[in-house]
Amino acid sequence: IGEEPAGGSRVGTREGREALFDQILDMTEDCEAFSPLKEAAMGYSPLDDMRAVRSEVVDAETEADLYYALVKLSNARRDHHLTVTAADAGLRPPQVPDVAAPIRVLPDYSDLESPSFFVAAVDEQDGTDDPRPRPGDLIVAVNGRPIPEYVETFTPWVIHSSIHGLYWDIARDLPLRSANVPPSLYEDTLSLELERPSGERYTVSLPYLDQAEIEVPQ
């Protein structure tokens, strides 16, 4: 603790990462409060889903690789109370500025098999000359990813204990650049394809702004 590791990296050796993974899995199996009802309802096995991340932990080449692999490993437990944060003298993930796009998003729970999200509110000064998003407009795609693909891509990076919670947190985080999501999954701006109630489709590109400067109505 407090000393720079040999070579300036905290990623360790392959053998060390294998031992780390095995220890985390063993401790989870021994200590986790599993919920058969939740697992049946969501159709998953926490230990099997954790094992599926093994290669990402063991094969990590950089501190960022290992950090994000551990985030993914933790999220596989599907427990909203469990999270990963950077520690002093520990792994150093990329620094993420406290920015957000000037929009608020909410989930539509009417069909849980087909996730849907809509515009809830927009900053009066949204920072773009594109057509203005309106509350109630449906989000069809995010940064070129249709909503089903977007949900599939971001689910491993969202801490959740239920499908409702997953969709709520995906909506909450959609305007953000989260520190626990690989930066490669974001673009320089938030590009949205939207659909008005009339069926008209349009696209907007919203800038990421300092959250302290954004005033999105509640």
URBELLIN-V522884 format. One record per residue. PSI is psi in degrees with one decimal (NA if undefined). NEAR is the number of other C-alpha atoms within 12 Angstrom. Layout:
PSI,NEAR  PSI,NEAR
This chain:
131.0,10  -6.1,9  142.7,12  127.6,14  159.9,16  131.0,10  -0.5,11  13.3,15  143.4,22  12.6,30  -18.9,33  -164.5,26  165.1,22  -42.1,21  -40.0,15  -38.9,18  -35.2,28  -44.1,24  -39.2,17  -47.3,22  -47.6,31  -39.0,23  -44.0,16  -43.7,25  -44.5,29  -42.8,16  -36.3,14  -44.6,24  -35.4,19  -34.5,12  -19.6,11  143.1,19  87.9,18  150.6,20  97.6,19  -35.6,13  -44.4,14  -42.5,20  -39.2,23  -42.3,13  -36.0,14  -6.4,22  49.8,16  163.0,23  115.9,22  -42.2,31  -40.6,28  -40.8,18  -33.9,21  -43.1,31  -30.4,28  -15.9,23  -1.4,31  -48.6,30  -32.5,22  -34.9,26  -50.3,38  -37.2,29  3.9,23  133.6,28  -21.3,21  166.0,25  -38.9,26  -43.2,29  -46.8,31  -41.2,40  -50.2,33  -32.3,36  -38.3,37  -35.5,41  -47.2,35  -40.3,36  -43.5,39  -43.7,38  -24.5,32  -17.4,35  -15.2,41  54.0,37  113.4,27  -14.5,21  -7.1,15  129.3,22  167.7,22  130.3,28  152.3,19  142.5,21  150.8,13  136.9,13  15.3,15  -155.6,23  146.6,29  90.8,24  164.9,31  142.6,22  129.6,17  123.9,19  155.2,16  76.8,18  162.3,27  154.9,34  148.1,40  62.8,37  150.8,45  137.8,36  145.2,37  154.9,31  152.4,33  115.8,25  10.6,19  -24.1,12  97.5,13  -18.8,20  -18.0,14  85.1,19  143.0,31  145.1,35  148.7,40  162.4,37  125.7,36  -36.8,26  158.4,27  143.6,29  141.6,30  -31.2,17  88.1,22  -0.8,30  19.3,26  151.7,24  3.3,13  169.8,18  139.8,21  126.5,28  145.2,38  146.5,25  132.5,25  -16.8,23  137.5,34  137.9,33  117.6,43  -37.6,32  152.5,29  120.7,36  42.3,28  -6.0,23  118.8,22  151.8,23  -45.6,30  -40.7,23  -38.9,18  -45.0,28  -44.2,32  -39.7,18  -39.8,22  -13.0,32  -43.8,32  -15.7,30  5.1,37  123.3,40  124.6,34  153.2,28  -3.0,29  164.4,26  -41.8,31  -44.7,25  -38.6,24  -50.5,33  -37.1,37  -45.3,29  -33.3,29  -43.1,38  -45.7,33  -41.5,26  -10.3,33  -39.3,44  -6.8,40  168.9,35  99.7,34  142.9,31  -21.8,28  21.4,35  132.9,34  131.4,26  -25.6,21  -16.8,18  -4.1,23  161.7,28  175.8,22  -28.4,19  168.5,26  106.1,33  124.4,30  135.4,38  127.0,31  162.2,35  126.0,27  162.4,22  -25.8,17  -12.5,11  -10.4,12  133.3,15  146.9,19  166.5,24  149.0,27  153.6,31  107.4,30  135.9,35  155.9,29  125.0,30  161.3,27  127.0,18  -28.1,20  -18.6,14  -2.0,18  136.2,26  82.8,21  124.0,23  147.0,17  NA,14
